[in-house]
Amino acid sequence: MTKKEQRRREWMTRIADYKASGLTMTAWCTANHVTLEQLKYWTRTLKKIAAATDTASGSPRFIPVSVSESASSRMSASPLVVQIGHASISLQSGFNPKLLREVVKALSETC
């Protein structure tokens, strides 16, 4: 392993340690006797290297996706409309009953 590769790995370890610590950059640098400029430099440098490697290798990058019910299928059922004084609340299937209780209580107290 070359000196350059060894330094890069050392900083990869340091940055992983910083991220896992939950500390601010300044606090982590103080605790680890590293300058803030060094940490910022290596964070940027390693991010660029990782991006270039991902692009060059052509390997796909996956990101998590959550699928929710489409708006059109939610609109197919008629909403339930609750009126309290001058306020009205439109409820769709799957509403949060606890939230509804809190809103109704708040509206009851103001009306």
C-alpha positions as CSV (number, residue, x, y, z in Angstrom):
1,M,0.0,0.0,0.0
2,T,1.4,3.4,-0.9
3,K,1.7,6.2,1.5
4,K,-1.1,8.1,-0.3
5,E,-3.5,5.1,0.0
6,Q,-2.5,4.7,3.7
7,R,-3.3,8.3,4.4
8,R,-6.6,8.1,2.5
9,R,-7.7,5.1,4.6
10,E,-6.6,6.8,7.8
11,W,-8.8,9.7,7.0
12,M,-11.7,7.5,6.0
13,T,-11.5,5.9,9.4
14,R,-11.3,9.4,11.1
15,I,-14.3,10.7,9.2
16,A,-16.3,7.6,10.0
17,D,-15.4,8.1,13.7
18,Y,-16.4,11.8,13.5
19,K,-19.8,10.9,11.9
20,A,-20.5,8.2,14.5
21,S,-19.5,10.4,17.4
22,G,-22.5,12.8,17.2
23,L,-20.2,15.7,17.9
24,T,-19.9,18.9,16.0
25,M,-16.9,19.1,13.7
26,T,-15.2,21.6,16.0
27,A,-15.8,19.5,19.1
28,W,-14.5,16.3,17.4
29,C,-11.5,18.1,16.0
30,T,-10.6,19.5,19.4
31,A,-11.0,16.0,21.0
32,N,-8.9,14.4,18.3
33,H,-6.2,17.0,17.9
34,V,-7.1,17.7,14.2
35,T,-7.7,21.1,12.7
36,L,-11.1,21.9,11.4
37,E,-9.7,22.7,8.0
38,Q,-8.1,19.2,7.7
39,L,-11.4,17.5,8.5
40,K,-13.3,19.6,6.0
41,Y,-10.7,19.1,3.3
42,W,-10.7,15.3,3.7
43,T,-14.4,15.1,3.9
44,R,-14.7,17.0,0.6
45,T,-11.8,15.0,-1.0
46,L,-13.1,11.6,-0.1
47,K,-16.6,12.5,-1.1
48,K,-15.3,13.5,-4.6
49,I,-13.3,10.3,-4.8
50,A,-16.3,8.2,-3.9
51,A,-18.5,10.0,-6.5
52,A,-15.9,9.6,-9.2
53,T,-15.5,5.9,-8.4
54,D,-19.2,5.3,-8.5
55,T,-19.5,7.1,-11.8
56,A,-16.5,5.4,-13.3
57,S,-17.5,1.9,-12.2
58,G,-20.9,2.2,-13.7
59,S,-22.3,0.3,-10.7
60,P,-25.9,1.3,-10.0
61,R,-26.7,3.3,-6.9
62,F,-29.8,2.4,-5.0
63,I,-31.7,4.7,-2.8
64,P,-34.6,3.8,-0.5
65,V,-38.1,4.5,-1.8
66,S,-41.3,4.4,0.1
67,V,-44.5,3.9,-1.8
68,S,-47.7,5.4,-0.5
69,E,-51.3,5.2,-1.7
70,S,-51.8,7.3,-4.8
71,A,-53.9,10.5,-4.6
72,S,-56.4,9.3,-7.1
73,S,-57.2,6.1,-5.1
74,R,-57.6,8.2,-1.9
75,M,-60.0,10.6,-3.6
76,S,-62.2,7.7,-4.8
77,A,-63.8,7.4,-1.3
78,S,-65.9,10.3,-0.2
79,P,-64.4,12.2,2.8
80,L,-66.2,12.5,6.1
81,V,-66.7,16.2,7.0
82,V,-66.9,17.1,10.7
83,Q,-68.1,20.6,11.5
84,I,-67.4,22.3,14.8
85,G,-68.7,25.8,15.0
86,H,-67.4,27.6,11.9
87,A,-64.6,25.2,11.4
88,S,-64.8,22.0,9.3
89,I,-62.5,19.0,9.1
90,S,-62.4,16.7,6.1
91,L,-61.3,13.2,7.0
92,Q,-60.1,10.5,4.6
93,S,-59.8,6.8,5.2
94,G,-56.9,6.0,7.4
95,F,-57.0,9.3,9.4
96,N,-55.2,9.5,12.8
97,P,-58.0,9.3,15.5
98,K,-55.7,10.7,18.2
99,L,-54.9,13.8,16.2
100,L,-58.6,14.2,15.4
101,R,-59.4,14.2,19.1
102,E,-56.8,16.8,19.9
103,V,-58.0,19.1,17.0
104,V,-61.6,18.7,18.1
105,K,-60.7,19.5,21.7
106,A,-58.7,22.6,20.6
107,L,-61.6,23.8,18.4
108,S,-64.2,23.2,21.1
109,E,-62.2,25.3,23.5
110,T,-62.0,28.3,21.1
111,C,-65.5,28.2,19.7
